[in-house]
Amino acid sequence: MKNSNKGIIVGRVDELSHGMTKKFLLDCEGRTVEGLLLNYDGRLFAYLNRCRHIALSMDWVDNQFFTEDKRYLICANHGATYEPTTGECVWGPCYGAFLQGVPLEISDGQVVAFCPEQSDSA
């Protein structure tokens, strides 16, 4: 595994149904970052809770990220709309940019999140 940091348990595999999200905190190299775990069509994904247009939290109401029809993630600030399975901005001011993914592992029914790789370290 590339990620050398310790993961933290952020939920259970069966905790979220389609269109549900859950926020969590990670301590990454001395700074705390907020992530969001989401279920889209029975699959789990995680991203940093930071819009690619302006680095602000995206939830429009605490822990609400999906559009009303549960098809896309949307940022409450300027309407940037993201594909939940890839994090790609498909509409709005950051079109074509991607949310920063948070690596996940499933272990004994628990969802474990890891700090994302820093873009300036390779």
C-alpha positions in Angstrom: 0.0 0.0 0.0 1.3 3.4 -0.9 -0.2 5.2 2.0 2.1 5.0 5.0 -0.2 6.8 7.4 -2.5 5.1 9.8 -6.1 5.0 8.9 -9.1 5.8 11.1 -12.4 4.1 11.2 -15.0 6.5 9.8 -18.1 4.2 9.6 -19.5 0.8 8.9 -20.1 -0.6 5.4 -23.9 -0.8 5.9 -24.3 2.5 7.7 -25.1 4.7 4.7 -27.7 4.0 2.0 -27.7 5.6 -1.5 -27.5 9.4 -1.4 -26.4 9.5 2.3 -23.2 11.2 3.5 -21.2 11.3 6.7 -18.4 13.8 7.6 -15.2 12.8 9.4 -11.9 14.4 10.5 -8.4 13.2 9.6 -5.2 14.4 11.1 -2.8 14.6 8.2 0.7 15.7 8.8 -0.2 17.9 11.7 -3.3 19.5 10.2 -6.9 18.4 10.6 -8.9 18.0 7.4 -12.6 17.3 7.0 -13.7 14.5 4.7 -17.0 13.2 3.5 -18.0 9.6 3.1 -20.8 8.9 0.7 -22.8 6.0 -0.7 -23.7 6.2 -4.4 -25.5 3.2 -5.9 -24.3 1.0 -3.1 -20.6 2.0 -3.5 -18.6 4.0 -1.0 -16.5 7.0 -1.9 -14.7 9.6 0.1 -13.4 13.1 -0.7 -12.1 16.1 1.2 -14.9 18.5 2.1 -13.3 21.3 0.0 -14.7 22.8 -3.2 -12.3 23.0 -6.0 -13.6 26.5 -7.0 -12.9 28.1 -3.6 -11.5 26.1 -0.7 -14.7 26.2 1.4 -16.8 23.4 2.9 -19.4 22.3 0.4 -22.4 21.1 2.5 -25.5 23.3 2.1 -26.9 22.1 5.4 -24.6 20.3 7.8 -23.7 17.0 6.2 -25.9 17.5 3.1 -24.0 17.3 -0.1 -26.2 15.6 -2.7 -28.6 17.3 -5.1 -32.3 16.8 -4.3 -32.5 13.9 -6.8 -29.4 12.3 -5.2 -27.6 12.3 -8.6 -24.7 14.7 -8.0 -22.7 16.3 -5.2 -23.2 20.1 -5.1 -21.3 22.9 -3.4 -23.7 25.3 -1.5 -21.4 28.3 -2.2 -21.5 28.7 -6.0 -23.2 25.6 -7.3 -20.2 23.6 -8.4 -21.6 20.2 -9.3 -19.6 17.0 -9.0 -19.9 13.4 -10.2 -20.0 11.3 -7.0 -18.1 8.3 -8.4 -15.1 10.3 -9.7 -15.2 13.7 -7.9 -15.1 15.5 -11.3 -16.8 18.9 -11.5 -19.3 18.5 -14.3 -21.0 21.9 -14.0 -20.1 25.3 -12.5 -17.0 27.5 -11.9 -14.5 24.7 -11.6 -15.7 22.6 -14.5 -13.2 19.7 -15.2 -11.4 19.9 -11.8 -11.6 17.0 -9.4 -12.4 16.8 -5.7 -9.4 15.4 -3.8 -10.1 11.8 -3.1 -9.6 10.1 0.3 -8.3 6.5 0.1 -10.6 4.0 1.8 -10.2 0.4 2.8 -12.8 -2.0 4.1 -11.8 -4.2 7.0 -14.2 -6.5 8.9 -17.2 -4.4 7.9 -15.5 -1.1 9.0 -14.7 1.7 6.6 -11.2 3.0 7.2 -10.0 6.3 5.7 -6.4 7.4 5.1 -4.9 10.8 4.5 -4.7 11.6 0.8 -1.3 11.9 -0.8 0.0 15.5 -0.9 0.3 16.8 -4.4 3.7 18.4 -3.7 5.2 15.1 -2.4 6.1 12.4 -4.8 
